[in-house]
Amino acid sequence: MTVWVLGDQLHPDAGPLGEIDPGEERVLLVEARRFARRMPYHPQKLTLVFAAMRHFREELRADGYEVEYRRADTFGAALADHFEAHPDDRLRVMEPASHGAADRLRELVADAAGEGGDEGEREDEDTADRLEIAENDLFCCSPDEFDARFPDAVPRHETFYRWMRRETGYLMEESPETEDPAESDERGGEPDPRPIGGEWNYDETNRQFPPDEYEFPDPPAFEVTETTREVADWVREEFETWGDEQVFVGDGDRFRWPVTREQALTALDRFVAERLPEFGPYQDAMLERSWSANHALLSPALNLGLLRPEEVVERAIRAYEADESGAPPIESVEGFVRQVLGWREFVRHAYRRRMPAMGEANHLDATRDLPPLYYDGETDANCLETAVGRVWDRGYSHHTERLMLLSNFALIYGANPRELNRWFHFGYVDAYHWVTTPNVVGMGTFATDALSTKPYAASANYIDKMSDFCGTCRYNPDATTGEDACPFNALYWDFLAENETPLRGNHRMGLTYHNLDRKSEDELAAIRERAAEVRKLAAEGDL
């Protein structure tokens, strides 16, 4: 028996690997080149993934595990080599998070095992039993738990989040006893637990803009090991990538993203100590002077399996409960817990339940090509130039820039959600299909209503309020028409007019369409003319 560890499951205690002792069973890791050629992935993403895999190999070997690390053009070729060396072997693997991946693994193993053996042939019933797939335990909520609680439909995020808080007990406390049976828990008549601080979320207090004098701490970067440097050089020579090839920072001896569990734990500790205390108030702000603000930057490590979500959440809660000087307030801790325990878990299950339809969804029939500015970063719109530039430089921008700049512009421009999804997938270091598809196709472009009840469309008013980009931009955020008017404004109103049929009946869009109705025919005609001009300029790379 061999435990097969996939490249985004790099935790020593996860799945089948966590069930064996060193030397008890063989461990297999596969590094496939063709998989990395499917898209022009960011060089920092490829460096991160392959360096993390190779470091994990060495850590397992140092702990006494027998590790086979197979490098091949395809997974199929690596598996064929494995079964040629071990004709009677069986594999155990933890289920991958992306839709259809488990079925594809079964096919690959069956084909590879069928080509192995003394005579190159094996019976169908034998090859079909060569792979055991275990539950993916790198999430807080299992599919069985989710489906038992929400059997009929994907709930709203807030409903799911409150349920997860109750189930885990995170940031919860016992309610005072009450004589009113209606206020007691259905589970045995005990008082229902209530959220610490009395509120389920603190969104209203977490939308502040930092003063000019506020300084954000620098996030950590990690010493470049020989392994990481070798991988970076190999990636540069081997693959066609999108993004800055200068993957190291400082004097070239630091890498931005953790490639080992030790580094990931250091990144977690640094976040909790240095940035979590003031994470909440400024988490939505978009700033020219800081690409990272107080964000955790832990999603790459989480999505590789270097960190478990529960240990990340519990580390933040322990800091809050310590009640020491400088401890993070409830507003910041709850906001962070909501991102990890709430949103990350929720999108995983929304994706799981709505695929494959979610991947093809296009509720608003948006078919325009993604403008060239997403690929070359060349635009006079300062916010877009900055956001795309950050992805080019680091394979990263924080969640508000992803949603309210990059996705919002594509939404009101009318870009095909599948192309935007692909762009996010290859551009971001923390992107995987299960991550980008619900966030981009669902939340970002409203191509499906699985995650939100209305599109997150916004004009320059939001951007000007939540960023400092507009002050140095050639476009005027207060103008809707004219060559100097911010492109977001005309596109926003034209988007509403263009999608009136599917959106006007939405109960959350009533006030928005009331405001659209107040515009005169001449005013709306001028807006739509400006929107057409903006789209033409963007399509030609001249915006």
FENSUL-V930327 format. One record per residue. RES is the residue in one small letter. PHI is phi as a letter, one per 20 degrees, with the letter a starting at -180 (none if undefined). OMEGA is omega in whole degrees, -180 to 180 (* if undefined). Layout:
# FENSUL-V930327
res:RES phi:PHI omega:OMEGA
res:RES phi:PHI omega:OMEGA
This chain:
# FENSUL-V930327
res:m phi:none omega:178
res:t phi:c omega:174
res:v phi:e omega:179
res:w phi:e omega:-180
res:v phi:d omega:179
res:l phi:f omega:-172
res:g phi:f omega:176
res:d phi:d omega:-180
res:q phi:c omega:-168
res:l phi:e omega:177
res:h phi:c omega:-175
res:p phi:f omega:-178
res:d phi:d omega:-175
res:a phi:e omega:171
res:g phi:l omega:-178
res:p phi:g omega:180
res:l phi:f omega:-180
res:g phi:f omega:-178
res:e phi:e omega:-177
res:i phi:d omega:175
res:d phi:e omega:177
res:p phi:g omega:179
res:g phi:n omega:-177
res:e phi:f omega:179
res:e phi:c omega:177
res:r phi:f omega:176
res:v phi:d omega:-180
res:l phi:d omega:168
res:l phi:c omega:-178
res:v phi:c omega:176
res:e phi:d omega:-174
res:a phi:d omega:-177
res:r phi:f omega:-175
res:r phi:f omega:178
res:f phi:g omega:-179
res:a phi:f omega:178
res:r phi:e omega:-178
res:r phi:f omega:179
res:m phi:b omega:176
res:p phi:e omega:-174
res:y phi:g omega:176
res:h phi:f omega:-179
res:p phi:f omega:177
res:q phi:f omega:178
res:k phi:f omega:180
res:l phi:f omega:177
res:t phi:f omega:179
res:l phi:g omega:-174
res:v phi:f omega:-175
res:f phi:f omega:177
res:a phi:f omega:179
res:a phi:f omega:178
res:m phi:f omega:-178
res:r phi:f omega:175
res:h phi:f omega:180
res:f phi:f omega:176
res:r phi:g omega:-177
res:e phi:f omega:179
res:e phi:f omega:178
res:l phi:f omega:179
res:r phi:f omega:179
res:a phi:f omega:178
res:d phi:e omega:175
res:g phi:o omega:179
res:y phi:e omega:170
res:e phi:e omega:-174
res:v phi:d omega:169
res:e phi:d omega:179
res:y phi:d omega:-174
res:r phi:d omega:176
res:r phi:d omega:-177
res:a phi:b omega:178
res:d phi:f omega:-178
res:t phi:c omega:173
res:f phi:f omega:-180
res:g phi:f omega:180
res:a phi:f omega:179
res:a phi:f omega:179
res:l phi:f omega:177
res:a phi:f omega:177
res:d phi:f omega:-180
res:h phi:f omega:-178
res:f phi:f omega:173
res:e phi:f omega:178
res:a phi:f omega:-177
res:h phi:c omega:-170
res:p phi:g omega:-175
res:d phi:d omega:-174
res:d phi:f omega:170
res:r phi:c omega:-178
res:l phi:d omega:169
res:r phi:c omega:-177
res:v phi:c omega:175
res:m phi:e omega:-175
res:e phi:g omega:176
res:p phi:f omega:-175
res:a phi:e omega:-175
res:s phi:f omega:-176
res:h phi:f omega:176
res:g phi:n omega:-176
res:a phi:f omega:180
res:a phi:f omega:178
res:d phi:f omega:179
res:r phi:f omega:177
res:l phi:f omega:178
res:r phi:g omega:180
res:e phi:f omega:-179
res:l phi:f omega:-179
res:v phi:f omega:179
res:a phi:f omega:179
res:d phi:f omega:-177
res:a phi:f omega:179
res:a phi:f omega:179
res:g phi:f omega:179
res:e phi:e omega:-178
res:g phi:e omega:179
res:g phi:n omega:-175
res:d phi:f omega:-176
res:e phi:d omega:178
res:g phi:m omega:-179
res:e phi:c omega:173
res:r phi:b omega:-179
res:e phi:f omega:-179
res:d phi:g omega:-177
res:e phi:f omega:178
res:d phi:f omega:-178
res:t phi:f omega:-180
res:a phi:f omega:-177
res:d phi:d omega:-176
res:r phi:e omega:-176
res:l phi:c omega:173
res:e phi:d omega:-178
res:i phi:d omega:-180
res:a phi:e omega:179
res:e phi:f omega:176
res:n phi:f omega:-177
res:d phi:d omega:177
res:l phi:e omega:174
res:f phi:c omega:-178
res:c phi:e omega:-176
res:c phi:d omega:-179
res:s phi:f omega:175
res:p phi:g omega:-180
res:d phi:f omega:179
res:e phi:f omega:-180
res:f phi:f omega:-176
res:d phi:f omega:177
res:a phi:f omega:-178
res:r phi:e omega:-178
res:f phi:c omega:-172
res:p phi:f omega:-169
res:d phi:e omega:-175
res:a phi:b omega:174
res:v phi:f omega:-178
res:p phi:f omega:170
res:r phi:f omega:-176
res:h phi:g omega:-177
res:e phi:f omega:177
res:t phi:f omega:180
res:f phi:f omega:-177
res:y phi:f omega:-180
res:r phi:f omega:177
res:w phi:f omega:179
res:m phi:f omega:178
res:r phi:f omega:179
res:r phi:f omega:-177
res:e phi:f omega:-177
res:t phi:e omega:-175
res:g phi:m omega:-179
res:y phi:f omega:179
res:l phi:l omega:178
res:m phi:c omega:175
res:e phi:b omega:-180
res:e phi:f omega:175
res:s phi:f omega:173
res:p phi:f omega:179
res:e phi:f omega:-179
res:t phi:c omega:177
res:e phi:e omega:-178
res:d phi:e omega:-179
res:p phi:g omega:-178
res:a phi:f omega:-178
res:e phi:e omega:-180
res:s phi:e omega:-178
res:d phi:f omega:177
res:e phi:f omega:-176
res:r phi:e omega:173
res:g phi:n omega:175
res:g phi:n omega:178
res:e phi:f omega:178
res:p phi:g omega:180
res:d phi:f omega:176
res:p phi:f omega:-179
res:r phi:c omega:-179
res:p phi:f omega:175
res:i phi:f omega:-178
res:g phi:n omega:176
res:g phi:n omega:-179
res:e phi:c omega:178
res:w phi:f omega:175
res:n phi:b omega:-174
res:y phi:c omega:-180
res:d phi:g omega:-174
res:e phi:f omega:180
res:t phi:e omega:-176
res:n phi:d omega:180
res:r phi:c omega:-177
res:q phi:e omega:176
res:f phi:d omega:-174
res:p phi:f omega:176
res:p phi:f omega:-176
res:d phi:g omega:-175
res:e phi:e omega:-178
res:y phi:f omega:180
res:e phi:d omega:177
res:f phi:e omega:178
res:p phi:f omega:177
res:d phi:f omega:176
res:p phi:f omega:-177
res:p phi:f omega:166
res:a phi:c omega:-167
res:f phi:d omega:-179
res:e phi:g omega:-179
res:v phi:f omega:176
res:t phi:e omega:177
res:e phi:f omega:179
res:t phi:f omega:-179
res:t phi:f omega:179
res:r phi:f omega:177
res:e phi:f omega:179
res:v phi:f omega:-179
res:a phi:f omega:178
res:d phi:f omega:179
res:w phi:f omega:179
res:v phi:g omega:-179
res:r phi:f omega:-178
res:e phi:e omega:-168
res:e phi:e omega:-167
res:f phi:c omega:170
res:e phi:e omega:-174
res:t phi:c omega:172
res:w phi:d omega:-179
res:g phi:p omega:-177
res:d phi:f omega:-179
res:e phi:f omega:177
res:q phi:f omega:-171
res:v phi:e omega:-178
res:f phi:d omega:-176
res:v phi:d omega:-178
res:g phi:m omega:177
res:d phi:e omega:180
res:g phi:n omega:-179
res:d phi:d omega:178
res:r phi:c omega:175
res:f phi:d omega:-171
res:r phi:f omega:-168
res:w phi:d omega:179
res:p phi:f omega:178
res:v phi:d omega:175
res:t phi:c omega:178
res:r phi:f omega:178
res:e phi:g omega:178
res:q phi:f omega:180
res:a phi:f omega:178
res:l phi:f omega:175
res:t phi:f omega:178
res:a phi:f omega:178
res:l phi:f omega:-180
res:d phi:f omega:180
res:r phi:f omega:179
res:f phi:f omega:-177
res:v phi:f omega:-177
res:a phi:f omega:-168
res:e phi:d omega:-171
res:r phi:c omega:180
res:l phi:f omega:-178
res:p phi:g omega:179
res:e phi:c omega:177
res:f phi:f omega:-172
res:g phi:g omega:-173
res:p phi:g omega:-172
res:y phi:d omega:-173
res:q phi:f omega:-180
res:d phi:e omega:-176
res:a phi:f omega:179
res:m phi:d omega:-167
res:l phi:c omega:174
res:e phi:f omega:-173
res:r phi:e omega:-179
res:s phi:b omega:178
res:w phi:f omega:-174
res:s phi:d omega:-175
res:a phi:l omega:178
res:n phi:d omega:-177
res:h phi:f omega:-172
res:a phi:f omega:-177
res:l phi:m omega:-178
res:l phi:e omega:-176
res:s phi:f omega:176
res:p phi:f omega:180
res:a phi:f omega:177
res:l phi:f omega:-175
res:n phi:f omega:172
res:l phi:e omega:-177
res:g phi:n omega:178
res:l phi:f omega:175
res:l phi:c omega:171
res:r phi:e omega:180
res:p phi:f omega:-177
res:e phi:f omega:179
res:e phi:f omega:176
res:v phi:f omega:179
res:v phi:f omega:-176
res:e phi:f omega:177
res:r phi:f omega:178
res:a phi:f omega:-179
res:i phi:f omega:178
res:r phi:f omega:179
res:a phi:f omega:178
res:y phi:f omega:-176
res:e phi:f omega:178
res:a phi:f omega:176
res:d phi:l omega:179
res:e phi:d omega:177
res:s phi:f omega:-179
res:g phi:n omega:179
res:a phi:f omega:-180
res:p phi:f omega:179
res:p phi:f omega:-178
res:i phi:g omega:-179
res:e phi:f omega:-179
res:s phi:f omega:-178
res:v phi:f omega:179
res:e phi:f omega:179
res:g phi:f omega:178
res:f phi:f omega:179
res:v phi:g omega:180
res:r phi:f omega:179
res:q phi:f omega:-174
res:v phi:e omega:-178
res:l phi:f omega:-178
res:g phi:e omega:-170
res:w phi:f omega:-177
res:r phi:f omega:179
res:e phi:f omega:-178
res:f phi:f omega:-177
res:v phi:f omega:177
res:r phi:f omega:-178
res:h phi:f omega:175
res:a phi:f omega:176
res:y phi:f omega:-177
res:r phi:g omega:-176
res:r phi:e omega:-174
res:r phi:d omega:176
res:m phi:e omega:5
res:p phi:e omega:-176
res:a phi:g omega:-179
res:m phi:g omega:-178
res:g phi:f omega:-179
res:e phi:d omega:-173
res:a phi:f omega:177
res:n phi:b omega:-173
res:h phi:g omega:-177
res:l phi:e omega:178
res:d phi:l omega:178
res:a phi:e omega:-173
res:t phi:c omega:-177
res:r phi:f omega:175
res:d phi:f omega:176
res:l phi:f omega:-176
res:p phi:f omega:180
res:p phi:g omega:-177
res:l phi:g omega:178
res:y phi:f omega:-177
res:y phi:e omega:-178
res:d phi:d omega:178
res:g phi:m omega:-176
res:e phi:e omega:178
res:t phi:a omega:176
res:d phi:e omega:176
res:a phi:f omega:-171
res:n phi:g omega:-177
res:c phi:f omega:-179
res:l phi:f omega:178
res:e phi:f omega:-180
res:t phi:f omega:-177
res:a phi:f omega:178
res:v phi:f omega:179
res:g phi:f omega:178
res:r phi:f omega:176
res:v phi:f omega:178
res:w phi:g omega:-176
res:d phi:f omega:-169
res:r phi:c omega:-173
res:g phi:m omega:-174
res:y phi:b omega:159
res:s phi:b omega:-173
res:h phi:f omega:-164
res:h phi:f omega:-179
res:t phi:f omega:176
res:e phi:f omega:178
res:r phi:f omega:-174
res:l phi:e omega:-168
res:m phi:e omega:174
res:l phi:d omega:-171
res:l phi:f omega:178
res:s phi:f omega:-179
res:n phi:g omega:-180
res:f phi:f omega:179
res:a phi:f omega:179
res:l phi:f omega:-175
res:i phi:f omega:173
res:y phi:f omega:-179
res:g phi:n omega:-179
res:a phi:f omega:179
res:n phi:f omega:-177
res:p phi:f omega:180
res:r phi:f omega:179
res:e phi:f omega:177
res:l phi:f omega:178
res:n phi:f omega:178
res:r phi:f omega:-180
res:w phi:f omega:177
res:f phi:f omega:-175
res:h phi:f omega:-178
res:f phi:e omega:-174
res:g phi:e omega:-172
res:y phi:d omega:-179
res:v phi:f omega:-177
res:d phi:d omega:-172
res:a phi:e omega:170
res:y phi:c omega:-174
res:h phi:g omega:-180
res:w phi:f omega:179
res:v phi:e omega:-173
res:t phi:f omega:-173
res:t phi:f omega:177
res:p phi:f omega:-178
res:n phi:f omega:-176
res:v phi:e omega:-178
res:v phi:f omega:-180
res:g phi:e omega:-174
res:m phi:f omega:-171
res:g phi:f omega:-174
res:t phi:d omega:179
res:f phi:l omega:175
res:a phi:f omega:173
res:t phi:b omega:-180
res:d phi:e omega:-177
res:a phi:f omega:-175
res:l phi:d omega:-178
res:s phi:b omega:-178
res:t phi:e omega:177
res:k phi:b omega:177
res:p phi:f omega:176
res:y phi:e omega:178
res:a phi:e omega:-179
res:a phi:b omega:177
res:s phi:e omega:179
res:a phi:f omega:-179
res:n phi:g omega:179
res:y phi:f omega:-177
res:i phi:f omega:180
res:d phi:f omega:-179
res:k phi:f omega:-172
res:m phi:d omega:180
res:s phi:b omega:171
res:d phi:d omega:-178
res:f phi:f omega:-171
res:c phi:f omega:-176
res:g phi:f omega:-180
res:t phi:d omega:-178
res:c phi:e omega:179
res:r phi:f omega:-179
res:y phi:e omega:-177
res:n phi:e omega:-178
res:p phi:f omega:-178
res:d phi:e omega:-179
res:a phi:d omega:-180
res:t phi:d omega:179
res:t phi:c omega:-176
res:g phi:o omega:-172
res:e phi:f omega:179
res:d phi:d omega:-179
res:a phi:f omega:178
res:c phi:g omega:-179
res:p phi:g omega:-179
res:f phi:f omega:-173
res:n phi:f omega:180
res:a phi:f omega:179
res:l phi:f omega:-180
res:y phi:f omega:-178
res:w phi:f omega:178
res:d phi:f omega:176
res:f phi:g omega:179
res:l phi:f omega:179
res:a phi:f omega:-177
res:e phi:f omega:-176
res:n phi:d omega:-177
res:e phi:f omega:-176
res:t phi:g omega:-180
res:p phi:f omega:-171
res:l phi:d omega:-173
res:r phi:f omega:-179
res:g phi:f omega:179
res:n phi:f omega:-174
res:h phi:f omega:180
res:r phi:e omega:-177
res:m phi:d omega:-175
res:g phi:g omega:-179
res:l phi:f omega:180
res:t phi:f omega:-179
res:y phi:f omega:173
res:h phi:f omega:178
res:n phi:f omega:176
res:l phi:f omega:-179
res:d phi:f omega:-179
res:r phi:f omega:180
res:k phi:e omega:180
res:s phi:f omega:179
res:e phi:f omega:180
res:d phi:f omega:180
res:e phi:f omega:-180
res:l phi:f omega:178
res:a phi:f omega:179
res:a phi:f omega:178
res:i phi:f omega:-177
res:r phi:f omega:176
res:e phi:f omega:178
res:r phi:f omega:179
res:a phi:f omega:178
res:a phi:f omega:178
res:e phi:f omega:179
res:v phi:f omega:-180
res:r phi:f omega:179
res:k phi:f omega:179
res:l phi:f omega:-180
res:a phi:f omega:-179
res:a phi:f omega:-179
res:e phi:e omega:179
res:g phi:m omega:-175
res:d phi:d omega:-176
res:l phi:f omega:*
